[in-house]
Amino acid sequence: MNTSTQFNPSTGRGLGFWKILAIIAVILIACALLVPILKALFWVALVGLALYGGFMLFGKSGQ
């Protein structure tokens, strides 16, 4: 019976699964943090653009 294909913790062959799991966890956490930040920045940029446009339309009309 050949046991060379079985998992042996001392050889470190099983670390590939944990590395992939850790990478997936980091990506999911980053997405969970970045999506709300990007949504908030979108609305801030939209309001800023509206204020800038209003200033350009009405700010120079008094001169």
C-alpha positions in Angstrom: 0.0 0.0 0.0 1.4 3.3 -1.1 0.8 6.2 1.4 2.8 8.9 -0.4 -0.4 10.6 -1.7 -1.9 11.1 1.8 -1.7 14.4 3.5 1.3 14.7 5.8 1.3 17.9 7.9 5.0 17.9 8.3 5.6 18.3 4.5 3.4 21.4 4.1 1.5 20.0 1.1 -1.9 21.1 2.5 -1.0 24.8 2.8 -2.3 25.5 -0.8 -5.9 25.2 0.3 -5.4 27.6 3.2 -3.6 30.1 1.0 -6.4 30.1 -1.5 -9.0 30.4 1.2 -7.1 33.3 2.8 -6.9 35.1 -0.6 -10.6 34.7 -1.2 -11.4 36.0 2.3 -9.2 39.0 1.8 -10.8 39.8 -1.6 -14.3 39.5 -0.1 -13.4 41.7 2.9 -11.9 44.3 0.6 -15.0 44.3 -1.6 -17.2 44.6 1.4 -15.3 47.7 2.5 -14.7 49.3 -0.9 -18.2 49.1 -2.3 -19.8 51.4 0.3 -16.9 53.8 0.1 -17.2 54.1 -3.6 -21.0 54.5 -3.4 -20.5 57.4 -0.9 -17.8 59.0 -3.1 -20.1 58.8 -6.1 -22.8 60.8 -4.3 -20.2 63.3 -3.0 -18.8 63.8 -6.5 -22.4 64.2 -7.9 -23.3 66.9 -5.4 -20.0 68.6 -6.0 -20.5 68.6 -9.7 -24.0 70.0 -9.3 -22.7 72.8 -7.0 -19.9 73.6 -9.5 -22.3 73.6 -12.4 -24.7 75.9 -10.5 -21.8 78.3 -9.6 -20.7 78.4 -13.2 -24.3 79.1 -14.4 -25.3 81.7 -11.8 -22.1 82.8 -10.2 -20.9 84.9 -13.1 -24.3 86.2 -14.2 -24.0 89.2 -11.8 -21.0 90.6 -13.5 
